Amino acid sequence: MKVCIIIIMCIIFYALSSQAQKRGAVWCFGDSALVNFGDTSNIITGNSTVKSRGSCVSIADSSGQLLMYAFTRAGVNGNSTLIKKSQDSLIQDGDTIVGEGWYSELVMLPYPESDSLYVLFSIGVTGSSEEGLYYTMVDINANGGSGQVIQKNVQLENFKAVDCLTAIKHGNGRDWWIIFRKAEYPSGSNNDYYMYLVSQSGIESQPIQSIGSQNSTNAGKISYSPIGDKMCFINYKGLIELFTFDRCTGFLSNPETISPENLISPWPALWSSEFSPSGECLYVSRISEHIADSSRLYQYDLTAANISNSKVIIWETAFVTTITQLKRAPDNKIYIATNFGQVYPYTDSMYNAINMNLSVINSPDSLGLACNLQPFSFSLGGKRCYAGLPNNPDYDLEALAGSPCDSLTSLSEVIIISDAELFVYYNTNWQTAFINGNKLKGTKYQLEVFDLIGKSIFRESGNITPPYYTKNLNCAGFAKGMYVVNLVTDKERLVKRFVVR
């Protein structure tokens, strides 16, 4: 039950503008399905070699040409990928990567400031020999342009994970946050969120954030609002919880429970969630816990005074049609995968309207039935879907212009010196942040400290004698929380965070 990485060698699916940012334009999923959103006025389908009931990821270049995809395959050991040699080829050493065939256990990212490196993150949900968080590094230009895995199954954590791995772009528009949860399944619970920062400096563990409701299952889902200011966590036992998310610091705050976890079976069996393009509506799918149950699609109005009471059933189906994964597409519609009878794998003769089409919410910002759900309205061109769609982040999410972490736009004239270092240590007893710069080149500096909402709370400037800078910042008047330190010289800019406790 491993992951296999596929690289697309010789396919051009469409004509498009070279200026467009379309890294998430091509979806590969299910049983050989491929959907190309490169031209949203002419969405086309194609063929992939994916054979997965759930976990899959795919990434294109900035013009929308598919580069590679990865998937897990439940119930099969080792390299289980069937490769169409005339079209696709396995990247060298791209098999036997950690993965168990679940649903949200993979995330693939372009490595910051590299035109050839990509990193695939994967989690172990239930397997005792492959627990925790792993990463695998791919050089897409190696091996004569065929691609090669250069680091494989590097373990970062060693505990069972909730099936909810996801990523969101940092507020600087370049780096990435990886986030997931620890599973205490089958007994116990926690409210811990684990986070890593992927930057030019490497893959760096962040402080554990214990916030919000307890989770007691290994089946969950994390989704983000289109601009990344809100995060939603749902689980199989019915928990729906919203958070405010800070893309600069990775800091979660303001938990709001829309639906609590149900501790008594039968479970609500919540499966997937997705925000509308405006971020004002939330959609949640429910699979059927028992054969007699129905599968449902709910809509919540996030602008309502009581969000929980705003719930509307948009779609309800019999057991044979299972409403599963939801995903907002580049055309700002939400696409829905439906699994036929929760069967996996399908037999060769099991082709029908349920598994050969995606359903579409055409106007997801509209309340109630005005959202214009059209069941089974998007043909997969003869291919089939299961319970998963690509777990791709928004690769083209823009930087937060003007924010304290907007290091790519507001400092375009500042030279970044890669070996410069900034250290910030906060001493609780002394209520002081000790700020130290090392290996600096510049002779003029500006130090500025921002709070979580981007408000400047301290600023000074002057001259320094490189390569050192030191400042003992009195934080006695600072509220508890996360702060961002910006040290800018005429030669470099450095950013660090610290927490006042």
N, C-alpha and C positions, 0 to 999 in steps of 0.2 A: 504494500500500500504506500507507494512512493510518488513523488512529484517528478514529472519529466518536462524539460524545457524544449520548446520547438522554436526554430528560427525560420522565418519566411524568406526565401531566397530570391525568387524571381517573379513576384506577382505585383502588378499595378492594377488596382481595382477602379481607379477613378482619376479624373483630371481635377486639379484644385490649385488654389493660390498658394504660392510658396511662402507668403507672409503669414498665413493662418497658423494658429496654434491648435493642433488637433491630436494631441498625444493620446487622448482617450477615445478616438473616433471609431476604432474597430473593436468589436466585441467577439470573442471566441468562447464558446460555452456548450454545455449539453452534449448531445450526440452529433458531433461534426458540424455544429451550427456556427455561422459567422454573419454578423450584421455590420455594415459599414455606414457610419453617419457622417462621412467626410463631406458630403453635400446634403444638407438637411432637407433640401427640396427634392432630392432624388436618392432616398435611402435604398441601398441595395443589399442583397444577401449573397453569400458565397459558401465556401467549404473550408473547414478546418479539420485537424486530426484530433481534436479534443474528444475524449470519451470520459465524461465526468458527471456524476450526479449532482455535484455542488461546486467545490472550490476550484476557481479558475481565475486567471488574470491575463491581461493582454496589454501591450503598449506599442504605440506607433511613434514615428519621429514627428517633428514639429509641423510637417506638412500633411500628416495623416497617413503615411505609408507604414503599414504594419511591420514592426521589427521582430517581435517574438512574443510568445505566450507560454504559460505554464498551467498545469492542472494536476489534481490528485485523482486517484482512481480507487474507489473502495473495493475491497474484497479480492484484490489481485496483488501478489507479491512481486517485488523487483521492478524491472523496467517493463511496464505493461503497455507502453504506447505503440499504437499501430501507425507507422509513418508511411505516407504516400511519397515515395522517394522522388518522383518526378516534380514534386511541388514543394514539399517541406523536408527539412533534414534536422535530425537531433543535434543540438549543440554538443560539442565534445565534452564528455563527462557530465552531461546534463540529465542523467537519470539518477535513480536512488537518492533523491533529495527528500528530506524529512517531510512527511505529510501523511494523513490517515484517511483521506477521502471524505472529509466533512464538508463544511459549506463556506466558512469565512476564515480559513486558516492560512491564506496566502496574501501577500501584498508585494508588488514589484515597483521599484522606484528608480528613476535616473539618479546616479550619484552626483551630488552637487559639484558644479564647475568641472565636469568631465564630459567629453563628447563620445566616450566609448564604454564607460563603466556603468553597470546596473546592478542593483542589489535586490535579491529576492528574500523576503522574510517569511518564515513559516513557524507554526506553533504545533505542539503536540497536545492533543485534547484528552485522549484516553490511553494511548499506548505507554506502557510502563517503561519501555526502553527508549522512548523518544519524547520525553516530557519537556515542556518549557518553550523558550523562544530561540530560534536559530536564524542565521543568515547565510546566504550563498551569493558570492560575487561573480558577475559575468562580464567578460570583456568582449563586446560585440564585434570588435574589429580584429580580434586575435584569430589565429588559425587560418590565415589567408582570407579573412573577411567572413568566415563561417561561424565565428564565435567560439568561445571557450569558457568553461567554468574555471576560475582561478583560485577561488576559496570555496569550500563546500561544507555545509552543515556545521558552521561554527556556533557553538552553544553559548547563549547569553544568560538564559535562566533555565532552571531545572525542576519546575513544578508543572502540574497539570494546568492547562489554560482553558478559559472559557472560549468557545468558538466565536470570537468577535474581533479578531485582529483587523486593524484599520490604520490608515495614515491620512494626514492632512498637511498641506504645505504651511511652512512657517510664515509668519507675517512679513519676513524679508523677501518672500517670493522665490527663494532659492533652496533653503534647507527644508527638512521634513520632520514632523513629529510622528512617531509610531506609538500606538496606544492599544492596550488590551487589558484583560482582567485575569487574576488568578482564580482557579476553580478549586473549591473545597469538596467538590462532588466525589462520592455520593452522600457524604454527610458533612455538616458544617456550613458556614457562610462567612462572607466578608464584604467590605465595601471598598476594597483596594483597587486602584487603577495604576497600572505600570506604564511607564512612558520612557521612550528613548528619543534622543535628538540625533538626526543624521545630517552632518555638515561636512565641510571641507576637512575638519579636524578629525573626523571619524564617526563612530557610532557610540554615543555617550549615554549611559544610564542616567535617568533623572530621579528626583525624590519620589517615593511612593506617595500617592495622594489618596487618603482615606476620607471619602466624602460620599454623602447620599445614602441610599438604602442598601441593606444587605442583599447579597445575591447568593442563592443556594443551588444553582444549577450550572452545568457546563454548556448550556445552549443559550446563546445570546446574540445580540447584534448591536453595533454602534454605527450611527449615521450622523452626518453633519449638515447644517444649513448651507445654502449655496455660497454665502460669504464667510462661512466658518466661525460665526460668532456664537452658534448654538450647537450643542451635542445632545443626541438622544441615545439612551441605552434601554433596550427591551430585553426580556428573557422569556423562556418557555413557560414559566410559571405565572406570567401575567404582568410583571413589572414594566411600567413605562415611566421613564424619568428623564427630565430635561435639565441641562446645565448651561450656564454661560461659559464659553470657552475663549481664552485669550491666546491668539495665535502667536503673539510675541513671546510669551512666557511659558505656554503650555499649561497654564493654570486653570483648573476647573473651579467654578463657584456657583452659588445660588441654585442648589438642587431643588427641583420642583417635581413632586410625584404626581403623575397623572393617573396612574393605576398601580396599586400596591401588589406585591408578590402574593400569590395564593399558595398557602402552605399545605392545603388539603387537595388530594386528587379527587376528581379529574382536573388536570391542569388546563388553563386557558389556551395553551399551545400557541403563543405568539411566535411569529417566525421572522418577520422582516419589517423594516421601517424606512420611510423616505420623506424628505421635506419637499414641499412644492417650490417652484422657482423663486417666489417672493419670500419664502421662509415662513409664511403665515399659516400654512396648513401642514399637518402631519398625517401620513398614511401608514397604517399598520396592518399587516396580514396575519391571519390566524389559520393554521392548518387544522385538520380534524384529529382530535385526540383518540376518538373511537370511531368505528365504522358508522355508527348511527348519527355521529355528529356532522355538522356542516362546516365548511370552510368559509371564512369571511374576510372581507376587506373593510376596514374602518377608516373614517376620516375624522380628525380633530381640528378644531379651529383654535389656533394658538393665540389669537387676539381676543378670545372670549374671556370674560371675567372669571368663569369657571370652566377651564379647559376640559376637565373630565366629563362635565355634563353636555359638552358640545358634540360628543361622539355620535356619528351617523354611520349606519351600515350602508356602504356603497354597493356591495356585491355579496351575495350568499349563494353557495353552490352545494350540490350533493357530494358525497364522499368521493366519487370517481374523479371529480375535478378538485385538485388541491391547489389553492392559491398560495404561492410560495414567495420567491424573491421579488423585491421591488427595486427599481433603479431609475433614477432621473437621467435622461439621455441628453446629448448635445442639442436636440431640437426642443428642449424644455418640456417634453412630455415624460410621463412616467410609464415605464414598460414593466410588465408583470409576467413572470414565468409560472406556468401551471404544470404540475406533475400529474400524469394519468394514474389514478389509483394508488399513489405513493409506491409505484413499482420501480425497481431497479435491479438489474438492467432490463430494458424492454426486450421483448422477443423480436425477431426479424419481421414479424407480421403485424406488430403493434404500432400502427400508424393511424392517427386520428386527428380531429380538429383541436383537441385539447393539447396534445404534445407537439403538433406541427405548427403552432402559432403562438405568438405572444399577445397578451391583452394590453390595451393602451388606455391610459387616462389622458385625454386630449387637452383638457383645460384644468390642470391640477390646482390652480389658484382659486377656482370657483367653488363655492360651498355647496355641499349636498350633491344631489344628482346632476346639478349643473356642471360638475366636473367632467361630464361626458365620457364615462367609461365605456369602452367598446370591447367586449369580450372576444377573444380569438380573432382579432382584426388585422394582425400583422403576420403575414406568412413568412415562414423561415425557409422557403424555397425548397421544401422537401426534406429538410433536416428536423431534428427533434430536440425539445428541451426537457430538462428534469427540474430539480428544485433550486438550481443556482443560476446566477448571472455573474459576470465578471466583478470581482471585488476591487475594482479600480478606484483610486482616489481621483479627485479633480486635479489632473496634472497641470492644468492651465490656470489655476486659481491665481489671481493677481496679488502683488504685494500690497500691504496696507500703506498706501502713500501718506506721508506725513506723520506716521507713527514713530515711536521711539526705536522700533526695530527695522525701520525702512532704510537699511544700509545700502541697498542697491540703487535707489532712486535719488535720495536726498544727498548722497555723498559720492556722486558720480565722478567728481574731480579729485577725490582722495585716493591716493595710491595705497593699496593694501599690502602690508609687509607680512609675509606668511610666517616669519619666525618670531614676530613680536608676541608678547604674552601679557595677559592681564589676570591678576588674582584678586579675589574679593573674599574676605573672611569676616563674618559677623559674630561678634562676641556678645552673648545675651547679658552677661553680668555687667559689662561695661557699656552696653547699649551703643556700641561703636562698630562701624564697618571699616575694616582695614583694607585700603585699596592700594595695590602695588602693580606698576607697569614695569616690564623688563624687556630688554632687547629693542628698545624704541630707537627710531631714527630721527624723528621730528624734534624741533626745538621750541615750537609754540604749541600750546595745548588748550583744549576746552574740555572740562569735565562736567557732565550733566547726569542727573539721576531722575528717573521717571517712576511714577506709581503705575498700578495696573491699568488705569484708564488713560494712560498716556500724558498725564499732567506732570510738568516739570516742577520738581520740588526742591532741587538744589542745582546751582550752576556757578562755575568759576572758570576763569581762564588766565593765562599768563605764559611765562617762559619756563622751560625746563632745561636741564643739562642731561642729554641722553647718555647712557641708555636707560636711565631709571626715572620713575615717577612714584611718589608715595603721597597718600592722603589718609588721615584718620578722621573719618566722617562721623560726627556726633548724630546719632539717630534717636535721641531721647524723645523727640516730638513726633516720630514716625508711627503711624498706625501699624498694627500687625498685618503682615502680608508680604507679597512678592514685589521686588523692585528691580529696575533695569539700570545698570551703570553703563554710560557711554563715555569712552575716553577717545577723543579725536585730536590728532596732531596734524601738522602740515604734511605728514608722510604716511599716516596710517589711521585706522579706526578700529577700536576694540570694544566688544560688548560682553558684559557678564551680568548674571542675575544673583541676587541674594534674598534671603527671607528674614524678616524681622519677626521674631516669635515672642 
